[in-house]
Amino acid sequence: MHAYEIASLIAEQDSAKQDYLEFLRVPALSVGLYTLPAGGIDTQEPHSEDEIYYVLSGRGSIFVAGENRAVSVGSVIYVPATVEHRFHTIEEELRLLVVFAPAEYTNAPK
């Protein structure tokens, strides 16, 4: 079994000063924490895997395939593989749980 405590993962991510901390990787999926500061810019490019974002804390908006939507604690966003997306207008630091399926970069061109 793999079990994690979000508070411990946040502490690890903060001490490492990383905006993304992957903490689980198996062939079928990978999971990590992604943090964007208030006023920050999300520079990510479309991924080759499906993604699910769950907002743990903060407020902002997300752009997915030409559509904008406000997000806050409890929001769940699904982004299909290869679809353009990014967070923007980040009003309060966004802390996101991210799930890639299959694991991130599994389907990336080699």
C-alpha positions as CSV (number, residue, x, y, z in Angstrom):
1,M,0.0,0.0,0.0
2,H,1.0,3.6,-0.7
3,A,-0.5,6.1,1.7
4,Y,0.3,9.8,1.9
5,E,-0.6,12.8,4.1
6,I,-1.2,16.0,2.2
7,A,0.3,18.2,5.0
8,S,3.6,16.2,4.8
9,L,3.7,16.4,1.0
10,I,3.2,20.1,1.2
11,A,6.0,20.5,3.7
12,E,8.3,18.4,1.5
13,Q,7.4,20.5,-1.6
14,D,7.9,23.8,0.2
15,S,11.3,22.8,1.7
16,A,12.4,21.6,-1.8
17,K,11.2,24.9,-3.3
18,Q,9.6,23.0,-6.2
19,D,6.5,24.1,-8.0
20,Y,5.8,20.4,-8.8
21,L,6.4,17.4,-6.6
22,E,5.6,14.0,-8.0
23,F,5.0,11.6,-5.2
24,L,3.6,8.5,-6.8
25,R,4.4,6.9,-10.2
26,V,3.2,3.5,-11.5
27,P,2.7,2.6,-15.1
28,A,-1.0,3.4,-15.1
29,L,-0.8,6.9,-13.4
30,S,1.3,9.4,-11.7
31,V,0.3,11.9,-8.9
32,G,1.8,15.1,-7.7
33,L,1.3,18.5,-6.1
34,Y,1.5,21.6,-8.3
35,T,1.7,25.0,-6.8
36,L,1.3,28.4,-8.4
37,P,1.8,31.7,-6.5
38,A,-0.8,34.5,-6.5
39,G,-0.2,36.5,-9.6
40,G,2.0,33.7,-11.0
41,I,2.1,32.5,-14.6
42,D,1.5,28.9,-15.6
43,T,3.8,28.1,-18.5
44,Q,2.9,24.4,-18.9
45,E,2.4,23.0,-22.4
46,P,-0.2,20.3,-23.3
47,H,0.7,16.9,-22.0
48,S,0.5,13.6,-23.8
49,E,-1.6,12.1,-21.0
50,D,-5.0,12.8,-19.6
51,E,-5.0,14.9,-16.4
52,I,-7.2,15.6,-13.5
53,Y,-6.6,18.6,-11.2
54,Y,-8.1,18.9,-7.8
55,V,-7.9,22.3,-6.1
56,L,-6.6,21.8,-2.5
57,S,-6.4,25.6,-1.8
58,G,-6.5,28.9,-3.5
59,R,-8.4,30.7,-6.2
60,G,-7.9,31.5,-9.8
61,S,-9.1,30.5,-13.3
62,I,-8.2,27.8,-15.8
63,F,-8.2,28.0,-19.6
64,V,-8.9,24.6,-21.3
65,A,-9.4,24.4,-25.1
66,G,-10.7,27.9,-25.5
67,E,-12.9,27.9,-22.4
68,N,-12.3,29.8,-19.1
69,R,-13.6,28.7,-15.7
70,A,-13.0,30.0,-12.2
71,V,-11.6,27.4,-9.8
72,S,-11.4,27.3,-6.0
73,V,-11.1,24.7,-3.2
74,G,-12.9,21.6,-4.2
75,S,-12.9,22.2,-8.0
76,V,-12.1,19.1,-10.1
77,I,-10.9,19.7,-13.7
78,Y,-10.4,17.0,-16.3
79,V,-8.1,17.9,-19.2
80,P,-7.8,15.3,-22.1
81,A,-4.4,14.5,-23.5
82,T,-2.8,17.0,-25.9
83,V,-5.4,19.8,-25.1
84,E,-4.1,23.3,-24.5
85,H,-4.6,24.4,-20.9
86,R,-3.2,26.7,-18.2
87,F,-4.1,28.4,-14.9
88,H,-4.3,32.2,-14.9
89,T,-5.6,35.1,-12.9
90,I,-4.3,33.4,-9.8
91,E,-5.9,35.4,-6.9
92,E,-4.6,33.2,-4.0
93,E,-1.8,30.7,-4.2
94,L,-3.2,27.6,-6.0
95,R,-2.2,24.2,-4.5
96,L,-3.4,21.4,-6.8
97,L,-3.4,17.7,-6.7
98,V,-2.6,16.4,-10.2
99,V,-3.2,13.0,-11.6
100,F,-1.8,11.9,-15.0
101,A,-3.1,8.7,-16.7
102,P,-1.1,6.9,-17.7
103,A,2.0,8.2,-15.8
104,E,3.3,11.6,-17.0
105,Y,5.4,11.5,-20.1
106,T,4.5,7.8,-20.8
107,N,3.0,8.8,-24.2
108,A,5.4,11.6,-25.0
109,P,7.2,11.4,-28.4
110,K,10.6,9.8,-28.0
